Amino acid sequence: MKKFFLLALGLMIGTLAFSQKFGYCNSGLLLTQIPEVKAADSDLQAFQTQLTKKGQEMVKALQDKAAELQRKQDQGNISPKELEIQSAKLKEEEATIAKYEQEVYEKLAAKREALFAPILDRVNTAMADVAKENQFMFVFDQSTNVFLYADESLDVTNLVKAKLGISN
């Protein structure tokens, strides 16, 4: 009796699963066609350039100080004690630059999140609307290559693009 019940339950679940409507969307392609993504990428690139320029200036200043210290040492114009003090200062500056580099990564991640979160929320809302309107139980992302085969008639990318107001 228990085996019969499990078999019946399995058949019922299998029947329900196969009667559901599935779709897929190429989110990678979709995101390249949203104008706001291009603007966000441009803003992010400008922000990164600004931060990188400051970091490069810090590195250049450190290199100049190190070269000057080396020149003084080579010419014998610096005492061993002063050399030790100046070398310690250069190490501190080097640590400051490393800290700045870490801050740059954090600032870039925060800026990326701030720029892209509203766009991704809009895309997710459009995806959910398309899925509900077309009675899809599941919509897979083609750009992640999670599935092995998909019938092209199940591709909902164009429906989501239309919902977002993107023309082909």
PyRosetta script that sets phi, psi and omega in degrees:
from pyrosetta import init, pose_from_sequence

init()
pose = pose_from_sequence("MKKFFLLALGLMIGTLAFSQKFGYCNSGLLLTQIPEVKAADSDLQAFQTQLTKKGQEMVKALQDKAAELQRKQDQGNISPKELEIQSAKLKEEEATIAKYEQEVYEKLAAKREALFAPILDRVNTAMADVAKENQFMFVFDQSTNVFLYADESLDVTNLVKAKLGISN")
pose.set_psi(1, -42.3)
pose.set_omega(1, -179.5)
pose.set_phi(2, -64.2)
pose.set_psi(2, -39.3)
pose.set_omega(2, 179.2)
pose.set_phi(3, -65.6)
pose.set_psi(3, -40.3)
pose.set_omega(3, 179.6)
pose.set_phi(4, -62.8)
pose.set_psi(4, -43.4)
pose.set_omega(4, 180.0)
pose.set_phi(5, -62.3)
pose.set_psi(5, -45.0)
pose.set_omega(5, 179.4)
pose.set_phi(6, -64.8)
pose.set_psi(6, -39.2)
pose.set_omega(6, 177.8)
pose.set_phi(7, -64.8)
pose.set_psi(7, -45.0)
pose.set_omega(7, 179.5)
pose.set_phi(8, -63.5)
pose.set_psi(8, -42.5)
pose.set_omega(8, 178.7)
pose.set_phi(9, -63.0)
pose.set_psi(9, -43.6)
pose.set_omega(9, 178.5)
pose.set_phi(10, -61.6)
pose.set_psi(10, -43.3)
pose.set_omega(10, 178.3)
pose.set_phi(11, -64.5)
pose.set_psi(11, -39.4)
pose.set_omega(11, -179.8)
pose.set_phi(12, -65.4)
pose.set_psi(12, -44.9)
pose.set_omega(12, 179.1)
pose.set_phi(13, -65.0)
pose.set_psi(13, -42.3)
pose.set_omega(13, 178.4)
pose.set_phi(14, -62.2)
pose.set_psi(14, -41.1)
pose.set_omega(14, 179.1)
pose.set_phi(15, -65.1)
pose.set_psi(15, -43.1)
pose.set_omega(15, 178.6)
pose.set_phi(16, -63.5)
pose.set_psi(16, -41.5)
pose.set_omega(16, -178.5)
pose.set_phi(17, -64.2)
pose.set_psi(17, -39.2)
pose.set_omega(17, -177.7)
pose.set_phi(18, -79.6)
pose.set_psi(18, -16.7)
pose.set_omega(18, 178.6)
pose.set_phi(19, -88.7)
pose.set_psi(19, -1.9)
pose.set_omega(19, -179.8)
pose.set_phi(20, -84.7)
pose.set_psi(20, 153.1)
pose.set_omega(20, -179.2)
pose.set_phi(21, -96.8)
pose.set_psi(21, 131.5)
pose.set_omega(21, -179.3)
pose.set_phi(22, -117.8)
pose.set_psi(22, 155.2)
pose.set_omega(22, 175.9)
pose.set_phi(23, -148.8)
pose.set_psi(23, 171.7)
pose.set_omega(23, 175.3)
pose.set_phi(24, -143.2)
pose.set_psi(24, 159.5)
pose.set_omega(24, -178.3)
pose.set_phi(25, -142.4)
pose.set_psi(25, 143.1)
pose.set_omega(25, 176.4)
pose.set_phi(26, -94.7)
pose.set_psi(26, 89.9)
pose.set_omega(26, -175.4)
pose.set_phi(27, -66.9)
pose.set_psi(27, -32.1)
pose.set_omega(27, 178.2)
pose.set_phi(28, -61.6)
pose.set_psi(28, -48.0)
pose.set_omega(28, 177.7)
pose.set_phi(29, -65.0)
pose.set_psi(29, -43.1)
pose.set_omega(29, -179.7)
pose.set_phi(30, -57.7)
pose.set_psi(30, -46.2)
pose.set_omega(30, -177.8)
pose.set_phi(31, -65.5)
pose.set_psi(31, -30.2)
pose.set_omega(31, 178.9)
pose.set_phi(32, -70.9)
pose.set_psi(32, -16.7)
pose.set_omega(32, -176.7)
pose.set_phi(33, -101.9)
pose.set_psi(33, 3.2)
pose.set_omega(33, 178.5)
pose.set_phi(34, -92.3)
pose.set_psi(34, 119.4)
pose.set_omega(34, -177.4)
pose.set_phi(35, -56.8)
pose.set_psi(35, -35.1)
pose.set_omega(35, -178.9)
pose.set_phi(36, -64.4)
pose.set_psi(36, -28.7)
pose.set_omega(36, 178.5)
pose.set_phi(37, -68.0)
pose.set_psi(37, -41.9)
pose.set_omega(37, 178.6)
pose.set_phi(38, -63.7)
pose.set_psi(38, -40.8)
pose.set_omega(38, 178.6)
pose.set_phi(39, -66.2)
pose.set_psi(39, -41.9)
pose.set_omega(39, 179.0)
pose.set_phi(40, -64.1)
pose.set_psi(40, -42.1)
pose.set_omega(40, 177.3)
pose.set_phi(41, -60.5)
pose.set_psi(41, -41.8)
pose.set_omega(41, 179.9)
pose.set_phi(42, -64.6)
pose.set_psi(42, -44.2)
pose.set_omega(42, 177.7)
pose.set_phi(43, -62.2)
pose.set_psi(43, -43.2)
pose.set_omega(43, -179.4)
pose.set_phi(44, -64.2)
pose.set_psi(44, -40.8)
pose.set_omega(44, 179.1)
pose.set_phi(45, -64.3)
pose.set_psi(45, -41.6)
pose.set_omega(45, 178.6)
pose.set_phi(46, -64.0)
pose.set_psi(46, -41.6)
pose.set_omega(46, 178.8)
pose.set_phi(47, -63.7)
pose.set_psi(47, -43.0)
pose.set_omega(47, 179.1)
pose.set_phi(48, -63.7)
pose.set_psi(48, -41.2)
pose.set_omega(48, 179.2)
pose.set_phi(49, -61.7)
pose.set_psi(49, -42.5)
pose.set_omega(49, 179.0)
pose.set_phi(50, -61.9)
pose.set_psi(50, -47.2)
pose.set_omega(50, -179.7)
pose.set_phi(51, -66.5)
pose.set_psi(51, -39.9)
pose.set_omega(51, -179.2)
pose.set_phi(52, -65.3)
pose.set_psi(52, -39.3)
pose.set_omega(52, 179.9)
pose.set_phi(53, -60.6)
pose.set_psi(53, -44.3)
pose.set_omega(53, 178.4)
pose.set_phi(54, -61.7)
pose.set_psi(54, -42.6)
pose.set_omega(54, 178.5)
pose.set_phi(55, -63.2)
pose.set_psi(55, -40.3)
pose.set_omega(55, 178.4)
pose.set_phi(56, -65.1)
pose.set_psi(56, -36.9)
pose.set_omega(56, 177.3)
pose.set_phi(57, -65.1)
pose.set_psi(57, -38.7)
pose.set_omega(57, 178.7)
pose.set_phi(58, -64.6)
pose.set_psi(58, -43.1)
pose.set_omega(58, 179.9)
pose.set_phi(59, -65.2)
pose.set_psi(59, -42.9)
pose.set_omega(59, 179.7)
pose.set_phi(60, -61.1)
pose.set_psi(60, -44.2)
pose.set_omega(60, 178.9)
pose.set_phi(61, -62.1)
pose.set_psi(61, -41.2)
pose.set_omega(61, 178.3)
pose.set_phi(62, -64.3)
pose.set_psi(62, -43.3)
pose.set_omega(62, 179.4)
pose.set_phi(63, -62.7)
pose.set_psi(63, -40.5)
pose.set_omega(63, 179.0)
pose.set_phi(64, -63.5)
pose.set_psi(64, -42.9)
pose.set_omega(64, 179.0)
pose.set_phi(65, -65.2)
pose.set_psi(65, -39.6)
pose.set_omega(65, 179.5)
pose.set_phi(66, -66.8)
pose.set_psi(66, -40.4)
pose.set_omega(66, 178.5)
pose.set_phi(67, -65.2)
pose.set_psi(67, -40.1)
pose.set_omega(67, 178.8)
pose.set_phi(68, -65.1)
pose.set_psi(68, -41.5)
pose.set_omega(68, 178.2)
pose.set_phi(69, -63.7)
pose.set_psi(69, -41.6)
pose.set_omega(69, 178.5)
pose.set_phi(70, -64.0)
pose.set_psi(70, -40.5)
pose.set_omega(70, 178.6)
pose.set_phi(71, -61.8)
pose.set_psi(71, -44.8)
pose.set_omega(71, 178.9)
pose.set_phi(72, -62.4)
pose.set_psi(72, -40.0)
pose.set_omega(72, 179.5)
pose.set_phi(73, -66.1)
pose.set_psi(73, -44.7)
pose.set_omega(73, -179.5)
pose.set_phi(74, -62.4)
pose.set_psi(74, -34.8)
pose.set_omega(74, -179.2)
pose.set_phi(75, -85.7)
pose.set_psi(75, -7.4)
pose.set_omega(75, 180.0)
pose.set_phi(76, 74.7)
pose.set_psi(76, 24.2)
pose.set_omega(76, -178.1)
pose.set_phi(77, -93.5)
pose.set_psi(77, 13.1)
pose.set_omega(77, -178.0)
pose.set_phi(78, -139.3)
pose.set_psi(78, 138.7)
pose.set_omega(78, 179.6)
pose.set_phi(79, -77.8)
pose.set_psi(79, 155.4)
pose.set_omega(79, 178.3)
pose.set_phi(80, -55.9)
pose.set_psi(80, -38.2)
pose.set_omega(80, -179.9)
pose.set_phi(81, -65.9)
pose.set_psi(81, -45.5)
pose.set_omega(81, 179.1)
pose.set_phi(82, -66.1)
pose.set_psi(82, -36.7)
pose.set_omega(82, 176.4)
pose.set_phi(83, -60.2)
pose.set_psi(83, -44.0)
pose.set_omega(83, 179.7)
pose.set_phi(84, -63.1)
pose.set_psi(84, -43.3)
pose.set_omega(84, 179.8)
pose.set_phi(85, -63.8)
pose.set_psi(85, -46.9)
pose.set_omega(85, -178.8)
pose.set_phi(86, -66.2)
pose.set_psi(86, -38.3)
pose.set_omega(86, 177.5)
pose.set_phi(87, -63.3)
pose.set_psi(87, -39.8)
pose.set_omega(87, 177.9)
pose.set_phi(88, -63.6)
pose.set_psi(88, -40.0)
pose.set_omega(88, 178.1)
pose.set_phi(89, -63.5)
pose.set_psi(89, -40.4)
pose.set_omega(89, 178.4)
pose.set_phi(90, -64.4)
pose.set_psi(90, -38.0)
pose.set_omega(90, 177.2)
pose.set_phi(91, -63.0)
pose.set_psi(91, -39.4)
pose.set_omega(91, 178.1)
pose.set_phi(92, -63.8)
pose.set_psi(92, -43.6)
pose.set_omega(92, 177.9)
pose.set_phi(93, -63.1)
pose.set_psi(93, -39.0)
pose.set_omega(93, 178.0)
pose.set_phi(94, -61.6)
pose.set_psi(94, -41.6)
pose.set_omega(94, 177.7)
pose.set_phi(95, -65.0)
pose.set_psi(95, -37.6)
pose.set_omega(95, 178.3)
pose.set_phi(96, -63.5)
pose.set_psi(96, -40.7)
pose.set_omega(96, 178.4)
pose.set_phi(97, -65.3)
pose.set_psi(97, -41.9)
pose.set_omega(97, 178.4)
pose.set_phi(98, -62.5)
pose.set_psi(98, -39.8)
pose.set_omega(98, 177.8)
pose.set_phi(99, -65.0)
pose.set_psi(99, -42.0)
pose.set_omega(99, 178.2)
pose.set_phi(100, -61.5)
pose.set_psi(100, -41.1)
pose.set_omega(100, 179.1)
pose.set_phi(101, -59.4)
pose.set_psi(101, -43.4)
pose.set_omega(101, 178.2)
pose.set_phi(102, -64.1)
pose.set_psi(102, -40.9)
pose.set_omega(102, 177.9)
pose.set_phi(103, -62.4)
pose.set_psi(103, -36.8)
pose.set_omega(103, 178.5)
pose.set_phi(104, -61.1)
pose.set_psi(104, -46.4)
pose.set_omega(104, 179.0)
pose.set_phi(105, -60.0)
pose.set_psi(105, -42.1)
pose.set_omega(105, -180.0)
pose.set_phi(106, -66.8)
pose.set_psi(106, -42.7)
pose.set_omega(106, 179.1)
pose.set_phi(107, -64.6)
pose.set_psi(107, -40.8)
pose.set_omega(107, 178.5)
pose.set_phi(108, -64.2)
pose.set_psi(108, -41.5)
pose.set_omega(108, 178.9)
pose.set_phi(109, -64.2)
pose.set_psi(109, -42.5)
pose.set_omega(109, 179.6)
pose.set_phi(110, -65.8)
pose.set_psi(110, -41.5)
pose.set_omega(110, 179.5)
pose.set_phi(111, -65.5)
pose.set_psi(111, -42.0)
pose.set_omega(111, 177.9)
pose.set_phi(112, -59.7)
pose.set_psi(112, -46.0)
pose.set_omega(112, 179.4)
pose.set_phi(113, -60.5)
pose.set_psi(113, -45.9)
pose.set_omega(113, -179.0)
pose.set_phi(114, -63.3)
pose.set_psi(114, -39.0)
pose.set_omega(114, -178.3)
pose.set_phi(115, -75.8)
pose.set_psi(115, -40.6)
pose.set_omega(115, -171.5)
pose.set_phi(116, -93.3)
pose.set_psi(116, -21.5)
pose.set_omega(116, -177.7)
pose.set_phi(117, -56.9)
pose.set_psi(117, -47.4)
pose.set_omega(117, 179.7)
pose.set_phi(118, -64.2)
pose.set_psi(118, -35.5)
pose.set_omega(118, 179.4)
pose.set_phi(119, -66.7)
pose.set_psi(119, -47.5)
pose.set_omega(119, -179.3)
pose.set_phi(120, -65.9)
pose.set_psi(120, -34.7)
pose.set_omega(120, 175.7)
pose.set_phi(121, -62.7)
pose.set_psi(121, -42.4)
pose.set_omega(121, 179.0)
pose.set_phi(122, -63.9)
pose.set_psi(122, -42.2)
pose.set_omega(122, 178.9)
pose.set_phi(123, -65.4)
pose.set_psi(123, -44.1)
pose.set_omega(123, 179.7)
pose.set_phi(124, -63.0)
pose.set_psi(124, -38.8)
pose.set_omega(124, 177.5)
pose.set_phi(125, -64.8)
pose.set_psi(125, -44.1)
pose.set_omega(125, 178.5)
pose.set_phi(126, -62.6)
pose.set_psi(126, -40.8)
pose.set_omega(126, 179.0)
pose.set_phi(127, -62.6)
pose.set_psi(127, -45.3)
pose.set_omega(127, 179.6)
pose.set_phi(128, -63.5)
pose.set_psi(128, -41.0)
pose.set_omega(128, 178.6)
pose.set_phi(129, -62.4)
pose.set_psi(129, -45.6)
pose.set_omega(129, 179.0)
pose.set_phi(130, -61.5)
pose.set_psi(130, -43.9)
pose.set_omega(130, -179.5)
pose.set_phi(131, -62.1)
pose.set_psi(131, -43.2)
pose.set_omega(131, -179.9)
pose.set_phi(132, -69.0)
pose.set_psi(132, -45.2)
pose.set_omega(132, -178.6)
pose.set_phi(133, -62.6)
pose.set_psi(133, -33.5)
pose.set_omega(133, -177.5)
pose.set_phi(134, -102.0)
pose.set_psi(134, 7.2)
pose.set_omega(134, 175.5)
pose.set_phi(135, 58.5)
pose.set_psi(135, 40.5)
pose.set_omega(135, 174.7)
pose.set_phi(136, -82.7)
pose.set_psi(136, 132.4)
pose.set_omega(136, 174.4)
pose.set_phi(137, -80.3)
pose.set_psi(137, -37.8)
pose.set_omega(137, -179.1)
pose.set_phi(138, -137.6)
pose.set_psi(138, 142.1)
pose.set_omega(138, 172.4)
pose.set_phi(139, -129.8)
pose.set_psi(139, 122.8)
pose.set_omega(139, -177.9)
pose.set_phi(140, -98.3)
pose.set_psi(140, 157.8)
pose.set_omega(140, 178.9)
pose.set_phi(141, -97.8)
pose.set_psi(141, 113.6)
pose.set_omega(141, -177.9)
pose.set_phi(142, -66.8)
pose.set_psi(142, -31.6)
pose.set_omega(142, -175.5)
pose.set_phi(143, -69.0)
pose.set_psi(143, -14.8)
pose.set_omega(143, 178.2)
pose.set_phi(144, -90.4)
pose.set_psi(144, -6.7)
pose.set_omega(144, 179.5)
pose.set_phi(145, 54.3)
pose.set_psi(145, 42.1)
pose.set_omega(145, -178.5)
pose.set_phi(146, -80.2)
pose.set_psi(146, -26.4)
pose.set_omega(146, -177.4)
pose.set_phi(147, -111.9)
pose.set_psi(147, 160.0)
pose.set_omega(147, -176.7)
pose.set_phi(148, -91.6)
pose.set_psi(148, -30.1)
pose.set_omega(148, -178.7)
pose.set_phi(149, -146.6)
pose.set_psi(149, 143.7)
pose.set_omega(149, 173.9)
pose.set_phi(150, -149.8)
pose.set_psi(150, 130.8)
pose.set_omega(150, 175.7)
pose.set_phi(151, -68.5)
pose.set_psi(151, 133.8)
pose.set_omega(151, -177.7)
pose.set_phi(152, -60.5)
pose.set_psi(152, -24.5)
pose.set_omega(152, -179.9)
pose.set_phi(153, -68.0)
pose.set_psi(153, -14.6)
pose.set_omega(153, 179.2)
pose.set_phi(154, -89.8)
pose.set_psi(154, -4.2)
pose.set_omega(154, -177.6)
pose.set_phi(155, -70.7)
pose.set_psi(155, 117.6)
pose.set_omega(155, -178.3)
pose.set_phi(156, -102.5)
pose.set_psi(156, 10.1)
pose.set_omega(156, -178.7)
pose.set_phi(157, -56.0)
pose.set_psi(157, -45.7)
pose.set_omega(157, -178.6)
pose.set_phi(158, -66.3)
pose.set_psi(158, -33.8)
pose.set_omega(158, 177.1)
pose.set_phi(159, -66.0)
pose.set_psi(159, -39.9)
pose.set_omega(159, 178.5)
pose.set_phi(160, -69.3)
pose.set_psi(160, -40.2)
pose.set_omega(160, 176.9)
pose.set_phi(161, -59.5)
pose.set_psi(161, -42.8)
pose.set_omega(161, 178.5)
pose.set_phi(162, -63.6)
pose.set_psi(162, -40.4)
pose.set_omega(162, 178.9)
pose.set_phi(163, -63.5)
pose.set_psi(163, -33.5)
pose.set_omega(163, 178.9)
pose.set_phi(164, -85.0)
pose.set_psi(164, -5.5)
pose.set_omega(164, -179.7)
pose.set_phi(165, 79.2)
pose.set_psi(165, 26.0)
pose.set_omega(165, -179.9)
pose.set_phi(166, -98.8)
pose.set_psi(166, 126.2)
pose.set_omega(166, 177.6)
pose.set_phi(167, -87.8)
pose.set_psi(167, 152.8)
pose.set_omega(167, -179.7)
pose.set_phi(168, -69.0)
pose.dump_pdb("model.pdb")
